[in-house]
Structure formats: C-alpha cells, structure tokens
C-alpha cells in the first residue's frame, strides 16, 4: 500500500490519492437497528448526511460520542455499544461520511466536520457539553482528540490510538512513512486538552504499536489515566470487560 503511495506522491498526486489509501469504509449496515438501539440522522454543515445509532438511557450521567476506527462501520461495533450502554452510559455511534449509510467521501477534514456535527447534535438535543465524552478507537481516537480541541466536552477517552499517522506507517513501512505528512497529528493536539484524558492500549497490538499509545498518553496533560491491557491486540481489545468497566468508570467520574 505505501509503495503505491510513494509512487503516486512522486508523481505529484499524493493529496488526491492518499485519502483512498487511508480510509477503508464499509457500506454494509442493516436497515433496521438491532434491539436496544435507535436510529438517528445528523446533518453536517457542508450538507453531508450522517447515519448514527444511539443506545443507553434517556438521561445518562455521561454520553460517549463514539468515533469509530478506520475499517468497517457502526454495525460492527454494536455489541460493544450495547455493552457500554448496559453500564449506564449513553452512547452515540456515528458513521463518517462515506461509511455505512452516511453520504459523501471520507477525508481528514471531512471526518473532522462529521465529529463536530455529531457533537452539536447531542448538545442541541439537550445533552450538556460537560457530560459529553469524546470517545474513539484507533483512527477514531485521533478524531476525538481533534474534536476536543474545538468543542467544550467533558472528557476524552481513546483506545488503541496513535501519536501520528506517519508513526504507525513508520513501524510498518520505514522511510515511506514520511509521505503521510502531518495527517492525524494527535501528539500535537493532545497537549492542548484541558479536560480529563483516558487512554488504553493492548500490549500485543500489531497494527498500532503499544509504545505509540504510551507516548500519546505521556504527552497529555493531567488529569489522565493510561490502562495497559495484557494479551490484547488491535482487533480484540474493545471486547475486554476490563476495558469497558474502566471506560464507564472514567466517563462517570470525569463529568461528575
């Protein structure tokens, strides 16, 4: 993948192709939400329409605004969404533009607009900003950190999230990582946070190295918490009950 990126970049077309190499949307979402989940639609400022699912009580102590990881869509996370809701949280999971039933095509700027629109929908729907936790996994953690620098949320919680996209690429593709530029630069943004921060990472993550999660958490201002999840990789970490309990406890305490 990154060899192709290098060739394209050298040809002067890096900007027009990188998005298609970074984002891997899945359009397959059931037309009927599963039990315990309600459907919502959100309009972004640029006219893109976003598909979302909500689970949880009508007046939860904290609401997670879930920006999901790169591959797949909200349908693949619904069991985790319901597990978090069962712990007393509200959880709004939305699909970025181009994912699931959302319209448009994904880009870094575009998914940033999508996160803003989802946050504003919660706030305009009666959820106080201080009770909204920007929650994201993997790429969605980068989206959540960015969102928290531009919206007055109550806290930020990320799982399996990296410092910068190029740092992940460097771990897999060496010098070609430079072609990723400054995309999804969470290391620069996390120092700007002024709310409680939570990060968790599986110590066997073979996609986003554990060291990147540690480095990201180390750069965040206090108050913060870092949770290491022994034996967990990138794709099975969200199902860990220890993680779900920790996220729920953090969310409740952070917005209390």
C-alpha positions as CSV (number, residue, x, y, z in Angstrom):
1,X,0.0,0.0,0.0
2,X,2.7,2.5,1.0
3,X,4.8,1.6,-2.0
4,X,1.9,2.6,-4.2
5,X,1.5,5.8,-2.1
6,X,5.2,6.6,-2.7
7,X,4.9,6.3,-6.5
8,X,1.8,8.4,-6.6
9,X,3.3,11.1,-4.4
10,X,6.4,11.3,-6.5
11,X,4.1,11.8,-9.5
12,X,2.7,14.8,-7.8
13,X,-0.8,13.4,-6.9
14,X,-0.3,12.5,-3.2
15,X,-3.1,14.6,-1.9
16,X,-5.7,13.3,-4.4
17,X,-5.0,9.6,-3.7
18,X,-3.9,9.4,0.0
19,X,-7.5,9.5,1.3
20,X,-8.3,6.4,-0.7
21,X,-5.3,4.7,0.9
22,X,-6.0,5.9,4.5
23,X,-9.8,5.2,4.7
24,X,-11.4,1.8,4.3
25,X,-15.2,2.3,4.5
26,X,-17.7,-0.5,4.7
27,X,-21.2,0.4,3.4
28,X,-23.0,-2.7,4.8
29,X,-25.3,-1.6,7.6
30,X,-28.6,-3.3,8.5
31,X,-31.7,-1.1,7.6
32,X,-33.3,-1.9,10.9
33,X,-31.3,-1.1,14.1
34,X,-30.7,-4.1,16.4
35,X,-32.7,-4.3,19.7
36,X,-31.8,-1.7,22.2
37,X,-30.5,0.7,19.6
38,X,-32.3,3.7,18.0
39,X,-31.5,5.3,14.7
40,X,-30.6,8.9,14.2
41,X,-29.6,11.1,11.3
42,X,-27.2,14.1,11.6
43,X,-26.7,16.8,9.0
44,X,-23.1,18.1,8.7
45,X,-22.5,21.8,7.9
46,X,-21.5,21.0,4.3
47,X,-24.6,19.1,3.5
48,X,-23.4,15.6,4.2
49,X,-25.9,13.4,6.0
50,X,-24.6,11.1,8.7
51,X,-26.1,7.9,9.9
52,X,-25.9,7.2,13.6
53,X,-27.2,4.7,16.3
54,X,-27.9,5.6,19.9
55,X,-28.0,3.2,22.9
56,X,-28.5,3.9,26.5
57,X,-30.8,5.7,28.9
58,X,-32.6,8.9,28.1
59,X,-30.8,10.9,30.8
60,X,-27.4,9.2,31.4
61,X,-24.8,10.6,33.7
62,X,-22.4,10.7,30.7
63,X,-22.7,10.2,27.0
64,X,-20.0,8.8,24.8
65,X,-19.7,10.3,21.4
66,X,-18.1,7.3,19.6
67,X,-15.8,8.0,16.6
68,X,-15.0,4.5,15.4
69,X,-11.9,3.0,13.9
70,X,-10.9,3.0,10.2
71,X,-12.3,-0.2,8.8
72,X,-15.9,-1.2,9.0
73,X,-18.7,1.0,10.4
74,X,-21.0,1.3,13.4
75,X,-22.7,-2.1,12.7
76,X,-19.5,-3.9,13.6
77,X,-19.3,-2.2,17.0
78,X,-22.9,-2.5,18.1
79,X,-22.2,-5.3,20.7
80,X,-19.7,-3.0,22.4
81,X,-22.0,-0.1,22.1
82,X,-24.7,-2.0,23.9
83,X,-22.3,-3.3,26.5
84,X,-21.3,0.3,27.3
85,X,-25.0,1.3,27.5
86,X,-25.6,-1.6,29.9
87,X,-23.0,0.1,32.2
88,X,-25.3,3.1,32.4
89,X,-23.8,5.3,29.7
90,X,-25.4,6.9,26.7
91,X,-23.5,6.0,23.5
92,X,-24.0,7.8,20.2
93,X,-22.0,6.0,17.4
94,X,-22.0,7.7,14.0
95,X,-20.6,6.7,10.7
96,X,-18.2,9.1,9.0
97,X,-19.0,10.3,5.5
98,X,-18.7,7.5,3.0
99,X,-19.1,4.8,5.7
100,X,-22.2,2.8,6.3
101,X,-25.3,4.8,5.2
102,X,-23.6,8.2,5.5
103,X,-23.3,10.2,2.3
104,X,-20.1,11.8,0.9
105,X,-16.5,10.6,0.7
106,X,-14.1,10.5,3.7
107,X,-11.1,12.8,4.2
108,X,-9.3,14.1,7.2
109,X,-11.1,17.4,7.1
110,X,-14.4,15.7,6.3
111,X,-14.3,13.3,9.3
112,X,-13.4,16.3,11.5
113,X,-16.6,18.1,10.3
114,X,-18.6,14.9,10.9
115,X,-17.4,14.7,14.5
116,X,-18.4,18.4,15.1
117,X,-21.8,17.7,13.6
118,X,-22.4,14.7,15.9
119,X,-21.3,16.7,18.9
120,X,-23.5,19.6,18.0
121,X,-26.4,17.2,17.5
122,X,-26.0,15.9,21.1
123,X,-25.7,19.3,22.5
124,X,-28.7,20.7,20.7
125,X,-30.6,17.7,21.8
126,X,-30.3,18.6,25.4
127,X,-27.1,16.9,26.5
128,X,-24.9,19.3,28.4
129,X,-21.5,19.7,26.8
130,X,-19.8,18.9,30.1
131,X,-21.4,15.5,30.1
132,X,-20.2,14.5,26.6
133,X,-17.1,12.3,26.5
134,X,-15.3,12.3,23.1
135,X,-14.6,8.5,22.8
136,X,-12.7,6.9,19.9
137,X,-10.8,3.8,19.0
138,X,-7.8,3.7,16.7
139,X,-8.3,6.4,14.0
140,X,-11.4,7.5,15.9
141,X,-9.2,8.4,18.8
142,X,-7.4,10.9,16.7
143,X,-10.7,12.3,15.5
144,X,-11.9,12.5,19.2
145,X,-8.8,14.3,20.4
146,X,-9.1,16.8,17.5
147,X,-12.7,17.3,18.3
148,X,-12.0,18.1,22.0
149,X,-9.7,20.9,20.9
150,X,-12.7,22.6,19.2
151,X,-15.7,21.7,21.3
152,X,-16.3,22.1,25.1
153,X,-16.6,18.4,26.0
154,X,-16.3,16.9,29.5
155,X,-13.5,14.4,28.8
156,X,-11.7,12.4,26.2
157,X,-11.2,8.6,26.1
158,X,-9.3,6.8,23.4
159,X,-8.4,3.2,22.8
160,X,-5.6,1.8,20.5
161,X,-4.8,5.3,19.3
162,X,-1.6,6.5,17.7
163,X,0.6,9.6,18.0
164,X,0.6,10.5,14.3
165,X,-0.4,8.5,11.2
166,X,3.2,8.6,10.0
167,X,4.4,7.0,13.2
168,X,2.2,4.0,12.5
169,X,3.4,3.9,8.9
170,X,7.0,4.1,10.1
171,X,6.5,1.0,12.2
172,X,5.4,-1.0,9.1
173,X,7.0,0.7,6.1
174,X,10.1,2.6,7.3
175,X,11.1,5.8,5.4
176,X,8.0,5.7,3.2
177,X,6.1,6.9,6.3
178,X,7.2,10.5,5.5
179,X,4.7,10.6,2.7
180,X,1.9,10.6,5.3
181,X,2.9,14.1,6.2
182,X,1.2,15.6,9.3
183,X,-2.1,13.8,8.9
184,X,-3.9,12.9,12.1
185,X,-1.3,14.5,14.4
186,X,-2.7,13.7,17.8
187,X,0.6,14.2,19.5
188,X,0.5,17.9,18.8
189,X,-3.2,18.2,19.6
190,X,-3.3,16.2,22.8
191,X,-1.2,18.7,24.7
192,X,-4.0,21.3,24.1
193,X,-6.6,19.3,26.0
194,X,-8.0,20.9,29.2
195,X,-10.2,18.0,30.2
196,X,-9.6,14.6,31.8
197,X,-7.9,12.2,29.4
198,X,-8.1,8.4,29.3
199,X,-6.1,6.1,27.1
200,X,-6.0,2.3,26.8
201,X,-3.9,0.0,24.6
202,X,-3.4,-3.7,24.2
203,X,0.2,-4.7,24.7
204,X,0.0,-7.1,21.7
205,X,-1.3,-4.6,19.2
206,X,0.4,-5.4,15.9
207,X,-1.2,-2.6,14.0
208,X,-0.7,0.5,16.3
209,X,2.3,-0.3,18.4
210,X,1.8,-0.2,22.1
211,X,4.6,2.3,22.5
212,X,2.7,4.8,20.5
213,X,-0.2,4.6,22.9
214,X,2.1,5.1,25.8
215,X,3.8,8.1,24.2
216,X,0.4,9.7,23.4
217,X,-0.7,9.3,27.0
218,X,2.5,10.6,28.3
219,X,2.1,13.8,26.3
220,X,-1.4,14.5,27.6
221,X,-1.9,17.0,30.4
222,X,-3.2,15.9,33.8
223,X,-5.6,14.6,34.9
224,X,-5.1,11.5,32.9
225,X,-5.1,7.7,33.1
226,X,-3.4,5.1,31.0
227,X,-4.6,1.4,31.0
228,X,-2.4,-1.4,29.6
229,X,-4.4,-4.4,28.5
230,X,-2.3,-7.6,28.7
231,X,-2.6,-10.0,25.9
232,X,-4.9,-7.8,23.8
233,X,-4.3,-6.9,20.2
234,X,-5.8,-4.2,18.0
235,X,-8.9,-6.1,17.0
236,X,-10.0,-7.8,20.2
237,X,-9.3,-5.1,22.8
238,X,-12.8,-3.5,22.6
239,X,-14.4,-6.7,23.8
240,X,-12.4,-6.8,27.0
241,X,-14.7,-6.3,30.1
242,X,-11.8,-4.7,32.0
243,X,-11.6,-2.0,29.3
244,X,-15.4,-1.5,29.2
245,X,-15.5,-1.2,33.0
246,X,-12.6,1.3,33.0
247,X,-14.2,3.4,30.3
248,X,-17.5,3.5,32.1
249,X,-15.9,4.4,35.4
250,X,-13.8,7.1,33.9
251,X,-16.7,8.7,32.0
252,X,-18.9,8.9,35.1
253,X,-16.1,10.3,37.3
254,X,-14.8,12.7,34.7
255,X,-18.1,14.5,34.2
256,X,-19.3,14.3,37.8
